[in-house]
Amino acid sequence: MQILGGCQVCLWGLSSHERLARQAASLGIAQGSDEEPPGKALLVRADYLYEPRTLSGLLQRGGVLMDGAVPAAAAVAAADAAAAKALLTEAPSQGGAALPRLGVKDLSSFEGDLRKSAPPLLERIAPAQAEELENRLYGASYKGVTDFVTKWWWPAPAKRAVRLCANWRISPNSVTVAGLVLMLAACWLFFIGWFAAGLFLAWIMTFLDTVDGKLARVTVQSSKVGHLLDHGMDIVHPPFWYWFWGLALTPLEPWLGLDFNWLMGCVIVGYLGGRLIEAAFHALGDASLFAWRPFDAYFRLFTARRNPCLVLLTAGWLVGSPAWGFRLVALWTLASTLVLLLRLAAAGWVRASQGPLTSWLAQPDAAQRHPRAYRTFASTQRAYG
């Protein structure tokens, strides 16, 4: 990759050259010299802001990426590198005129990893727009389909925390490790019945779980170790929180014949079942379980994942009945999994009769067919403010 020109504006603590170099490394692209690279050439102007998926989409399509009438980047055959470079440096040659042009809307808008649908980022960098561009980067890092706490409660405070971490050069992995320590401390506090203190640490941990991912994306510091630690912790710890909470309540007075063992069984069966159903869904096509249909996106807001269940535990403690918080978590976990099982069965039927599944967010007319759902889930608008 060749970076053309310069830019003095830093966004989220990174210069344009630093950001582009990290993005190239994340995509496995070698940053070359001014010499013609072998095979294909990727040339980018340093005075433009890109997402990794902007560059990967450009590489897949090939041609010159335009910002209106202005060329911003190019992915061309090595033989056309000189012409593309001349075009990008505003000294177009006759060969450059023949290079195919495309805009960001010609690139794929659907992003499966973040379950969102928005054109890839391409913006001219100007000092007066630095704050707006940082907002665009932060918003682009946010999932479209997620739970209601992450989607509606965390965007604004998490942005302030991400800014603090970026300014102080705190790495995403450091934030993840801090969350791990808080998660373990919450386990102990729940076990000894210190519910208020445990909830306090648990909520901070869930907040940091949002911060580390957004920090990694806006500063382009995602790593395999951080990804495994973050997602591994997310998958493993929730049922342990519920278990230790329930143990602190034993002997738990049965309700409708459901004692601690029955309720904990609901937690284990429901939690493991939900995770297995989600994994099985990936075999049916390109759509993840919660991005298949608008119903699934709405259900993801409240399904029995950690954050909604933590709300139930907190509500039980606030009304003076931690036992009811535990009962609600157990029953909602099982009920959610039954809904997911029905969705898997429906998806299997569609897969058998119509072929591999695709997400409704990836449909070209999704905004027209599902206007309200598209406004809600194509992106998280609160993250852009």
C-alpha angles and dihedrals in degrees: 000000000000120000111208124206128345142271128199097199117104119205120196088350096306130110117225092254092050092049094048092047091052092046091051091050092049089054093046092247119147115229104231137194128252089278119104107273120227119259104351133011129216114196123181133181114235092218092069130080118226139175119226088250090055089059095040090049090050091050091052094049101034126207135080118321109220131203096204103300094343121092111228106171141353139207108193143147114282090251090062096045095101093050092047091048091052090050093050093048090054095252099106119194130205089258091052092059090064095056114109116253129214139168132220090264087064089061122079113279097192116090112190097191093058095031093231140118120218134124113269115265119269117157135153110244115235127166093234090056099048095112092046091049091050088052090051091051092048093047091048089055093058126094119243096208114046141112121305094250094056093040102045109016106039109043099086101039092040090054090056090049092048090051091051092050093046092050092048092044092239108165123231090240090057089054090048092051090049088053090050091054091049091047092055092045090052089053091056094045092050090049094054091045099251090137098164094052091043092051091049092055092040092055091049089050093052089048091052088049087065094042098053095054095046091045090052092052100044092046094037093234102132113145136181091241093051092046093051093045094047098045094037090055091046091054099043109040109055098075090047090056090053092045095051090045090053094045090057088058097051129155081051115192108243118246117203086346093305111129129176094282093051093047093046088050088055089052094050096043093043097045097044091041092053093050092047091049091051091050092048091051091066090066090065098066144294097314122093118223096261096041098052100091134359090255090061092051091051091046090052089064091068107016116129100275124133100277099049089043090050088055089055092050090048092049090051091051093046092055090047097253114103087167091064090049089056093046092050092050092050095047095042090049091055094043092050091052091051089055090049090050090055090049090051091051091050091047091050090054092050091047091052094047104033107021134247117358124249129191120259087227090063093057113108092226097042093118091055098041096045106020099164095042091046092053089050102044110022085084139342102260094191088065091063097056 
